Amino acid sequence: MTAAAGAPTIFLGSGSFAVPILEALLDSPEVDVVAVVSAPDRPTGRKAVPTPVPVAARARELRLPLIQPDRIRDAGAVAALAELQPTLGVLADYGQIVPAAILDLPSRGILNVHPSLLPRHRGASPIPAAILAGDRETGVTLIRMDEGLDTGPIVAATRWALDGTETAPELEARAAAAGAALVAATVGPWLRGDVAATPQGAEGVTLTRPLWREDARLDPARPAYELERQVRALQPWPGTFVETEAGRIKVLRAMVAPGPGGASVPGTFGPGPGLRLHTADGDLVLVDVQPAGGRAMSGEELVLGRPALPGSRVIGAP
């Protein structure tokens, strides 16, 4: 996979979402990727071994020029990119705010591949946000970056319907492939000036935030359908769990089922079949779970090993 001579282009990305987009750029005859900018290697495991993020790892495999500044706004990083005299920049899942000093370097600007239908779900976690909100459709938007948070004018977009069963990793993989195809189809016309950028509308703006570890707790005071979305949206991190007298139970897969009505108490595990948690509206069936220190298993299997669970309450339930 090599890039033909074309417009000098810098690519900024870190996470796995960005890897197919980088590869699409490398296959494009209109661009020449002169540098990849990615996050520094991160310590992982008990021994804190420095490990490259997915984009940096792929760049090394392909022997691409790689820049990994601690802070993209540092003078050294800006100077290094300025020396390349890029015509275009493309950014996906980079993880840092890009300063005006770098936004202004490429004559054709920096295009940001954002996995939502902007202006909906701007910010750090658009894919989980779409699942949590129960959106009926989603997509990928290509914008020319400005100094705002995902506020730049729209260059191109693609969309598709959601069926309400997607997990965050599944949706990220589809969005990455769609983003790669969108970049491949758009970068040439954009460089030639055949595509115009259209300002985002003022209506329908929503803003997402980074996910926190505390988001993982399932609150049975909420409706079961919201908790089921939470289970799908927060994979693989921070995941979801309930705290019980038998220890923490990670919830890997769940489904909504009708509850027994007025006799149910939210936060109580009901009788089978399976492992059922009464919520504010209906039951959340914990289909696949993982008890603390144990292996993944079905909820039914967990109940067989811990028959005291049905009838007990989730710790911290109202």
N, C-alpha and C positions, 0 to 999 in steps of 0.2 A: 504494500500500500504506500504509494509515494505521491507527492503533490507536484503537479506540473507547474511551470512558471506562470505566475499570475500576479494579482495584486498582493503586495506584502501585507500579511494579516497576522494579528496577534490573537491568541485564544486564551480566555480566562475561565478556568473551571477547576472544580475540586472533586465533587461527589460523583457517584456512579451514574446519575442522570446525565451528566455532561459527556460521558465517554462516547456514546454513539454520535453525538453532535460533533465532537472533535474528529471522529473518523469520517463523517460526511464531508467535513471541510477538506480533509486530506484527499478525498476522492474528487473534489471539485476542481476542474481545470481553470476556473476563474480566479482562484486564490493560491497563494503560496504562504503556508504557515511558517512564519519566521521565528516565532517564539510561543511557548506555552507558559502561561502564568498560573501557578497553582499554590495551594496551601503548603506550608512546611510539613515535613514528615512528623508524624505524631507517635508518642510512646504508647505501645500497646502491650497487653499481657502483664503477668506478674513481674517480669524482668524489665518492663518498660522499654522494649526494643523499638527503636525508631522505625516507623513503617510508613511508606508513602500512601497518600490518599489515592483513590482510584485513577484520577486523571494524571497525576504525577507518575504513577506506576505505568500507565499506558504510554505516556510520553517517553519514558525511559526504554520501554520495550521497542519503541519505534525510532529511538535515537534522535528525538526531536530536541531542539534547544529548549531548556527548561529553566525557568526563573521561579524561585520559591521565597518571596519576601515575607518576613513576619508581618509587616504592615505595607500594604500596597501604596499608601500615601507617602511613604518615606522618600526622601530626595534621591537616594540611590536607585530605588525601583523606578521612579519617574524618569531619571536620566537614562537608565538602561533601556527602557522602552522607547524613549525619544530618539536614541541613536539608531533604532531600527527603521525610523521614518515610515510607520505603517500607513497604509491607505485605509484599512478596515480593521475593526476589532469585533470579535464575537464572544459573548459571555453566556455561561450557563452554570448555575449551581456553584458559584465561586465562593461565597461566604463572607465577603468583605464589601464595604461601601467603597465604590470607585470614585476618587476625587476628580474635580473638574480638570486638573492638570493632565490627567490621563484621558478623560473623556474627549478632550479637545485635540489629542494627538493625531488620531486618524482623520484624514480629510473626509471620509465617508462615515465617520462616527463609529460608535460601538453598538452592535445589535445584541439585545438581551433576549434569550429564549426563556420565556416564563410559562410554567405549566398551569395556566388557568386562562379563562376568558376575561382578560382585563377589560374594564377596571375592577371586576370581581376578584377577590382573593389576592390583593397585592400583599407583598411581604414575605415572611420567612417560611410559612408552612401551607402553601396553597393546596397541595394534594390532600393532606389530612383534612383541611378545612372543607373541601368539596364533599368529602365523605361524611363528615360530621354534620354538615348542613343538609344532607339528603338531596344534593343537587341532582337534577334530572339529566344534565349534560355538562360536559367540561371540554377542555381543549388546550391548545398551546398558542400563545401569542408572541409574535416577534415585534419588539419595539426598538426604536432608536433611543438609547439611554440619555437621560438628562440627570440633573443632580437630585431629583426627587426619588422617592421609593416606588419604583415601578410605575412612574407617572409619564414616561416618555410617549411620543406619538406612535401609533400602531402602523407597522409596515406590512404585516401579513398575519393571518390566523387560520387555524384549522380546529374543527370541533367534532365531537361525537357524543352519542347518547350513553348514559349510565343506566345499568339495570338494577342497581342497589345491592349487588353482591360483591363488588370489587374491594379488595384489600389495598392498603397503601402501596405495598411493593408491586402488586399487579398493575395498579394505575400508573405508578412511576415508570414502569417498564414500557407501558403503552405510550405514555407521554414522551418518553425519551426517543422512541422510534418515530413518533409523529413529529417531534421537534427536529430530528435529524433530517427527515424528508422535507420539512418546511424550509430549513436552511438551505438544503441542496437545491430546492426549486426557486429560492428567492435571492440568493446571494449574487448571482450573475446579473439579473435585471436590476437589482439595487445598485450594483457597482456601475452599471451603464446609465443610471438615472431614469430607468423605465418604470420604476415603482415610486410612488409618493407615500410619505408618512402622514397619517391622519390623526389629529389630536384625539385623545381619549374623551369620551363623554363624561359629563359631570354626574350623571345618574348611575345608580347601581354600584357605587364604590364601596368595597369592603376591605378591611385591613386585617391580616393575620399576624400572629405573634409566634415567636419560637416556642417549641414544645418544652415542657418542664417535666421533671420526674414526678411531681405531684399530680400531673394530669392522668397518671396511670390508674388511680384508684377509681373503682366503679361504685357509684353512689346509688343504692337501691331506692332512694327517695325520688329518683328521676324515672321517667317512663322506660320500659324495656326496649322500645325501638331506638331511643337515644343511646342506651348502653350498648346495644348491638352494633350501632354505627361506630361507637368509641372503640370497640374491640377491633373492628376492621381498619379504622383510621390510624390507630397508634401502633401498628406493627411496622417494623420490628422493635422500635424504640419510641416511647418508653414502655410499650406494652400495656397490658391491663391486668388488674388483680383484684381479689377480695381478701380481706383479712379475717380469719376465722380462729376459733379456739384450737383447732388442729393445725394452725399455721397458715402462712400465706399461700393462696392458690392463684397461680397465673392462669388467665383465661386466654386460650389460643384461638378458639372458635366458639361462636354462640349463635343462637337463633331465638326469635321471639315466638312465644306461644301464649294462647289465652290463659289468664289466671283463673283461679277458682272463685273470684268475685269478692264480696264483702268480707268473707272470713279470712282472707289472706292478710298478713301483716308484712309490709315492705321491709326487706332486710332479713327475712326468714327463709331458710331453705325448705321447700315444700316436698311432699312425697313425690315419688317417681311417676312416670318412667324417667330415668336419668337423673341428673343433678339440676334442679330447678330453683331459681332464686326469685322470690316474690318481689315485685317492684311496685312503684306508684301506679303503674298501669300495665297489667299483664305479667307474665313470667319470662325471665331470661333463662333459657336452657343453656347450661354450660356444656357444650358438645365435646370440646377437647380442652384439657387442662393440664397443668403441671404443678404438682405440689412442691413446696419448698424442699430442696435437696433431693427431689425425685425426678423421674423421667416423665415425658409427655404420655398421656393416656386419655381415654375417653372419660367423660363425667360418670357414666355408668360404672366403669371399672373403679373409679375413685370411691364411689358410694359403697361398692362391695367391700372394699378394704377399710372403709371408715363409715360403718352403718349409723354412727351417731350424728352424722352431718344433717340428714333430714330432720327438721324440727328445731335445729340450732339457728342462732342469729349471727349475721355478719358483725364483726367488731366495728364499732363506730357508726352503725346504722342508727337512724333517728328513732 
